[in-house]
Amino acid sequence: MVSDKLNAKLNNLPTVPGVYKYFDIEGRVIYVGKAKNLRNRVKSYFRIKFDEDTKTKALVENIHDLEYIEVSTELEALILEEKLVKKFQPKYNILLKDDKSFLYIVLRNDPVKVGDSLINFPVVFSARKTDLQSKDIYFGPYPRAEVAKYVLRTLRKIIPFRDCSKSKFRNYQKLGQPCLYGHIGLCQAPCNGKISKTDYLKDISKVKRFLDGRFKKIIDDVVLEMKDASKKEEFEKAAKLRDIIKKFEYLTINTSKIDSFVENPLLIEDIISKSLDNLLKYFPNLKEYPERIECYDISNLSGKEATASMTVALNGRLTNREYRRFKIKFKNTPDDFSMMQEVLKRRFKRALIDDSWKLPNLIVLDGGKGQLSAGNQVLKEMGIDVAMISLAKREEILIYMDGDEFVEVKLDRTDESLKLIQRLRDEAHRFAKKYHHHLRVKKLLEN
């Protein structure tokens, strides 16, 4: 029987990534778990009817209280869970754990025949201790297999690598085309001569440095490459390098930050509070605390089936129940400025007749000075006094207007305020693109 105290905690859990701890009646930690969505995961223990005499049922029957620590990402939750399990040695984590050995991430030299020569294209994969060979370079062990697999899966999206056997390599050599991973960009397809040995080994060296903890050097090198590409006006290359930097920063979890979560379970609250305080400091056109931030993005292909999205952060947290999507009605040719104006006018007209469409404290537009100018024009015409900024994709520069003048704000890429705005923008882009794709498929089916 769930107590009133425990039930109240269950009903107030946030829908964010985090780690949860279960306590028995004597106040001992009996289980530590991680979740992508704390509310869904924790409440599931009390909804499911487990078979009698199972370890999970015994765990649930002994839960007297719970605590949780909110974190920023799923990977942080994985690593924090591992640290807390080591610290508390909870009874049911030990009982429920399988008896397989820990995983390692392995770099193995694997010469393959290309033409008349044997060329070394190392493979990268996860393996258990019993599968390691004497000349392997390996990292770990990872007590949680999920962590090792998550790191490899995410790292591969940044630096593609080969993980296939020699026989599979030969098969795709004969076919004259790469495997699925080669097609979707997760392998450089050395089997089809898509990359030289020199360039492949450079990438493997980056993988090794990353796994060895020397990721700052990698990020610094990519930043220099990005700046060089930007100076040469190779903007497409610079944008790709910028995305690589963002992915690296996501993956390079700062261990001291994870330790800080252990010491201060409310750390995420402190980070959010600081990010909102900083927005007030950086943007003088923002006159009040940004409790509600809205971000807008346009998605279209030659103006056809154009859509827009509105994503929302309430008190610094992305809140998907507040998201809205729009089908562009009055424009069927490419014109992001007019489309943005249409969406903003419809949104603010809706606020006049529907109390649930509360006005934001801050509006963020995906784009540069053109989008910002078009958006400010709508605010003036409708007599709405709301702070507005834009986020220019190329350099991730934030822009606001002081009268008729544009003011650029360049924040450090580690700044929590910038990260919050970027998360909103990325969500807006994803949401708009998803709706645009839905409308295009619907149109094709109708024809």
C-alpha positions, 0 to 999 in steps of 0.5 A, a space after each residue: 500500500 502506497 503511503 499518502 506521503 509517497 503518493 504525493 511525491 509520485 504525483 509531483 515528479 517532473 518529466 525530465 531526465 534524472 536519477 531516483 533513489 528508493 528507501 526502505 522503512 529504516 531510511 536505507 537506499 535499497 535501489 538507484 535507477 535512471 530515467 529519461 522521463 522521471 515521472 513515467 519511469 518511477 510511476 511505472 513501478 507502482 502501476 505494473 503488477 509483478 509476478 509473485 516471488 520476483 525480485 522486482 515485486 520484493 523491491 516495490 513492497 519495500 519502498 517506503 520513500 523516494 528522492 530524485 536528482 534532476 539532470 540535463 541529459 540522459 547520458 548524465 543520468 546514466 553516469 550519475 546512476 553508476 556513481 550512486 550505485 557505487 556509493 550506496 551499494 543498494 541491495 536490489 541493484 545487486 540482486 537485479 544485476 545480471 552476472 555478465 562481465 563489464 564492457 570495454 570499448 576496443 580499438 583493434 588493428 585489422 589489416 584488410 586486403 585492398 588491391 594487392 596490399 594489406 591496409 590497416 583500417 582499425 575497427 571500433 567496438 564494445 567487448 567483454 574482458 574475455 574477448 580482448 586480445 593482447 594488442 588491443 587498445 581498450 577503455 573501461 571497464 564500464 560497469 553499465 553496459 548501457 554507458 559503453 554502448 551509448 558513448 559508442 553510438 553517439 561518438 559514431 555520429 560525430 566521427 564515423 568508424 568501421 566496426 565490421 568483420 573482415 568477411 563483411 568488409 570483403 563482401 561489400 568490396 565485391 558488391 562495390 557499395 557500402 553497407 547500411 552504416 556507410 550509406 547513412 554516414 556512420 562509417 567512412 566506407 573504406 571497403 569502397 575506397 571512400 576514404 584514404 588510410 591516412 584520413 581514416 587513421 586521423 579519425 581513429 586517432 580522434 576517437 582514441 583521444 576522446 576515449 582517453 579523456 583528451 577531448 578538449 584538444 579535439 574540440 579546440 582543433 575543430 574550433 580552429 577548423 571552423 574559424 578558418 572555414 568561416 574566414 574563407 567563406 566556406 560557410 557550409 563546411 563551417 556549419 558542419 564543423 559547428 554541429 560537430 562541436 555541439 555534439 562533442 560538447 554534449 558527449 563530453 560530460 564533465 565528471 566534476 559536474 556529475 560529482 556536483 549533482 551528488 553533492 547538490 541534488 538541486 544543481 539543475 535548479 541553480 543552473 536554470 536560475 542562472 541562465 534566466 538571470 543571465 538573459 536579463 543581464 545580456 538583453 536590456 530590451 528584456 524588462 522582466 524575468 523570462 518566466 515564459 519564453 517562446 521560440 519560432 521556426 519556419 520549415 518549407 521546401 520552395 514554399 510548398 506545404 510550409 509550416 511553423 512551430 512554437 516551442 515554449 520554456 516555462 521557468 527555464 524548462 522546455 514544456 512540450 504541452 505548450 508547443 503549437 504548430 501552424 500551417 502557413 496559409 497566405 504564402 506559397 512561395 519561399 519567403 521566411 520573413 512574410 511567413 514569420 510575420 503571418 505566424 506571429 500575427 495569428 499567435 497574438 490575435 489568438 491571445 486576444 480571444 483565448 486566455 490560454 494563449 498567455 503572452 511570453 516575456 521573451 520571443 526567440 526567432 530562428 534566423 538573423 537580422 531579417 527575421 528579427 526586423 520582420 518580427 519587430 514590425 509585427 509587434 509595433 503594428 499590434 502594439 505588443 510590448 514583448 522582448 524579441 531576439 533572434 539566433 543566427 545559425 551561422 555563428 550562433 550569435 544572438 541579436 536584439 534591436 535597440 531602436 532601429 539598430 541591431 545589437 549582436 551578443 556573442 556568448 561563450 558556447 558553454 554559457 547556460 543562457 545560450 544552451 537554453 536558447 539553443 535547446 528551444 531553437 533545436 526543438 522548434 526546428 524539429 517540431 516544424 520539420 516533423 509537421 512539414 514532413 507530415 503535410 508533404 506525405 499527406 499531399 502525396 497520398 491525396 494525389 
